[in-house]
């Protein structure tokens, strides 16, 4: 099963729901747990277990008694007192993409009211990461060797088996990286256990 940004997602009745914007992976098991679907007005987190079938340009979901509206939003925003908010790079509190800070009108009023900021969080639980297309791939010798273009998973277990990694700009090369080369999955980076020269020796791959 292939997961790629921009692939269209349909209900069992053939209604278009939106397009994949991110793939959510369990950082320990490397299982795909959810897909984030961009509907234009918002993004919904849909469990991968609801995917019935996939082909080159679409995913189709199982019939379910849940409405798309019932699934959690990928991002939520709310005001919090300034002193309760962590810094924008606090990994325990903030997730990809970066937090957008903004003072609320309430924080500017006289009378001793605390300053408030608008904090954006995701519904992705701890231990999982939402990977977007373009996540950097870093070799063990600390070189940026390419960027993730596709996530390929076993269709029965949903375990990631390979990553399609693009390298270059005008004449882009593609490599098929085994998942067992991955030592760490971060929100915007994937770290490998091999050095850059070994990655370069992988055969060229033509994505479908």
N, C-alpha and C positions, 0 to 999 in steps of 0.2 A: 504494500500500500504506500503510495507516494503522497507526500504533503508538500505543497508549494504555494507560496503567496499568490493570490489572485485566482486560484481555482474556485469555481463557483460551487455553492452548496445548495442542494434542493431538498425539499420535503418529500415524503413518500408519495404525496399526491402530485408531485411534479412542479410545485411552486418554488420559485427561486427565493432563497432566504438571504443570501449575501455571498461574500467571497472570503476565503481564508486570509487572515492577516498575520496570524502567529500560530505556532505549534507549541503546546505545553508538554514538557518532558519532566518525568520524575528524575531528579539528579542522582539518586542512588541506583535505581533499577534500570534507568534509561528506557523506561516505557513511555510511550505517548499516552497521555491521560486525557487530553482535551484538545480541541481546536478552537481558536478565537475567530469568530465570524464577524466581519465588518458588514453592517447593514446600511452604511451611509450615515444614518442618524445616530447610531451607537454600535458597540461591539458586544457580542454575546459569547459566553464561554459554554461550549457544548461538549459533553463527554464523548470521547472517541468510540465508546461502546455503542453509541447510537448510529454509527456509520454502517450502512447496510452494504454499500458497494461503491466502487470508485473506478473511473476510467481516466483518460488523459486530461480532460478538462472539467470534470465535475465529480462531486461527492453526493451521494444520495443517502438520506437518513431513514432509519426504520420508522414505521408508523408508531406514534406515541400519543398518549392522551395529554401530553404537555404541550402548551403553546410555546412558541419561541419566546414570547414575553416572559415566560416563567423561568427561563434560564438566567443566571446571574450576569450582570453587566461586567465587562472586563475592568472598567475603571469606574470609580465613584469619587465624588468630590464633596468635601464638607469643610466648614470653618472650625478651626481649633485655636485655642489661645497660643500666642507666640511662644510662651515659655514652655509649653507642652510639646511643641513640635521639634523633631530632630532635624539635623542638618540635611541638606539636599543630597548628600552622599552617604547617608546612614543606611547601609544595606539591610539592616533589620527592619526598617520602616518604609523604605522607598524602593520601588520597583521600576523596571524599564517600561515606558520611556521616562526621562527625567521629570522630576516634580516641577510644576509651574507655580511659583510663589506670587501671591497677589494680596495686597491689603484689602480687607473688607471695609465698607463705609462705617460699620459699627466700631471698628478700631480707631476711627478718626474723631469720633464724637467726644465732646468734653464730659466731665463728670466722673472721671476715674475708671471708665470702662477699659478692660484689657484690650490690647491690640490683638487682632485676629488675622490669621492667614488662611488662604484657601489651600487645603492639602489634597492631593490626588493620590489615591491608592488603587491597587488592583485587587480582584477577588481571588487571585492565585495563591493557594496556601503555601506556607513555608515548606521547603523541600522540593518545590517544583519551580520550573523556569519557563517563561514564555519566550521562545526563540523566534525572532523575526528574520525574514530574508535579509542577508547581508551581514549576519553575525560573523565576526572575525574568527579565523582558524589560526591558532598559535602552535608552532612546533615546540618540542622540548628544549630546543636551543634558542627559544624566545624570538622566533621570527614569524612575522605575519605572512602566511603562505597562501592565503586565499580567503574566500567568503562563502558561507553556506547558501546554497541555492535551493536544495531540496532535502527533505528528511524522508528516508525510506524505512518502513517498518514491516515486520512480519504481520500478515493480514489476520492471522489467528490469535497471536499473543499480544500484538500491538507493541512489541519490543523493537526498538530502533536497531536496524541491522547495518545501515550505511548512511553516509552523508554525501550528497553531491556537492563538491567544492569547486567554485569557479576561480580561476587565477588569470590576471591580466585585464586589459581594457579593450582595445580595438580587436586584437586577435586572441580572444579569450580561450584558455584551455580549461578542461573540466577533468576532475579526478573523482574516483569513487572510493571514499575513505571508509574502511571497516569501523564499525562502532566500537570494537574492542581496542582500537587505538586511542579512544577518547578517555582521558583521565579525569576531566572535570568539565562540567557544563555550566557556564555562567550566563547571565542575562544577555550579554552582547558578545561573548567570546566562548570558543570551544578550544580546549587545550588537548594536545596529542602527546603520546608517549614516544613518538619517533622524531628524528631530526629532519630538517628541511630536505636534505639530499635524498632521503628515502621516499619522502612524499613525491618529489619530482620524478622518481623512477617508476611511479605507478603508471600503468597504461592510460592513454587518453580515453575519455569516456564521452559518449554523445548522449546528453539527457533526452528523454522522451517527453 
